[in-house]
Amino acid sequence: MYNQDRTVLISGASRGIGKCIAKQILKDGHNISIGLRDKEKFKKSAFDLKIKSNENILINKYDAKSHLDAKKWVENTYKYFGEINTLIHCAGIFKRTGLNFKEGEEKDIDELWKVNVLGPWMLTRASWKYLCKSKNSRIIMLVSMSGKRSKGKLAGYSATKFALMGLSQTIRNEGWDEGIRVTTISPSWVNTDMASSINSLKKKDMTQPEDIAQIVSKVLELPNSCIPFDIPINCNLES
Ligand SMILES: NC(=O)c1ccc[n+]([C@@H]2O[C@H](COP(=O)([O-])OP(=O)(O)OC[C@H]3O[C@@H](n4cnc5c(N)ncnc54)[C@H](OP(=O)(O)O)[C@@H]3O)[C@@H](O)[C@H]2O)c1
């Protein structure tokens, strides 16, 4: 088994899956650089109180809709840690925008696209030269089962997750010879704020974000020759 302390950029760590992953990888001994929309709000959270004395954490302003934020976050991180060899893309939004959306809901499609697809794209692009330096980098994308099959009427969300899966495959192709390995994580419902409106399943029966954090922790231990490209996760049978 291969192991190394990594320098990880993680988005979406204020809540949900990203927060659980951030806590876990910190526990594993990696350096982490967190990108947040609201740094002030985060400082008041229990998570921040626990970590604020550590030198292996950097907190940056990051809105996935801002390409400039992505660039600044990457450059600050490189300046602080002297390396970047892992990206974990957890920032994402969910909207119920359907095929026949109402007048005015075009803006929801635009936002889904900017946060769920262009956000990870621009952040990956901004980090690329540093990821290539390491020859042993990792990129983990929180995609979704909605990026593998379309269920129900979630045209907007599903289209962005299929696009993110396509983007991830291309990143894998382009990064392979540089030692960059990509893993997409594709869960169905996970017990976070994003799934709070789901009544068809009890919260305890959904996938728990702490369990996804365990999977990520394990993937970061593995060598270039043993990285799964996609990890589908079901909490209920889809037949
Ligand atoms: N929960 C599920 O059932 C489920 C299933 C499959 C896939 N996923 C995917 O997993 C990822 C994480 O989901 P989650 O369940 O942890 O969601 P969540 O609890 O709703 O958290 C979403 C995270 O994304 C951040 N975010 C949203 N818009 C942003 C923006 N414009 N710029 C920067 N950060 C932004 C949020 O930050 P703020 O606190 O600032 O809002 C928050 O940290 C998403 O990509 C989601 O699509 C989730």
The ligand as an ORCA input file, in Angstrom:
! r2SCAN-3c Opt
* xyz 0 1
  N     -26.406     14.719     -1.189
  C     -26.675     13.890     -2.203
  O     -27.688     13.142     -2.192
  C     -25.720     13.799     -3.366
  C     -25.831     12.686     -4.216
  C     -25.003     12.569     -5.313
  C     -24.036     13.546     -5.558
  N     -23.942     14.632     -4.722
  C     -22.945     15.645     -5.049
  O     -21.975     15.737     -4.019
  C     -21.487     17.084     -3.922
  C     -21.633     17.567     -2.474
  O     -23.006     17.526     -2.140
  P     -23.547     17.659     -0.628
  O     -24.574     16.642     -0.467
  O     -22.405     17.732      0.313
  O     -24.258     19.072     -0.749
  P     -24.550     20.212      0.343
  O     -24.621     19.622      1.705
  O     -25.702     20.970     -0.202
  O     -23.220     21.106      0.262
  C     -22.914     21.759     -0.933
  C     -21.549     22.396     -0.799
  O     -21.262     23.075     -2.029
  C     -20.926     24.425     -1.742
  N     -21.305     25.335     -2.816
  C     -22.524     25.502     -3.392
  N     -22.481     26.482     -4.309
  C     -21.208     26.950     -4.307
  C     -20.533     27.961     -5.029
  N     -21.148     28.755     -5.930
  N     -19.216     28.171     -4.774
  C     -18.554     27.418     -3.858
  N     -19.137     26.462     -3.127
  C     -20.452     26.227     -3.360
  C     -21.712     24.742     -0.465
  O     -21.176     25.891      0.147
  P     -22.107     26.955      0.996
  O     -22.146     26.430      2.400
  O     -21.400     28.237      0.842
  O     -23.463     26.955      0.358
  C     -21.508     23.447      0.315
  O     -20.256     23.432      0.936
  C     -22.294     17.895     -4.941
  O     -21.582     17.999     -6.132
  C     -23.522     17.030     -5.168
  O     -24.111     17.260     -6.447
  C     -24.743     14.754     -3.614
*
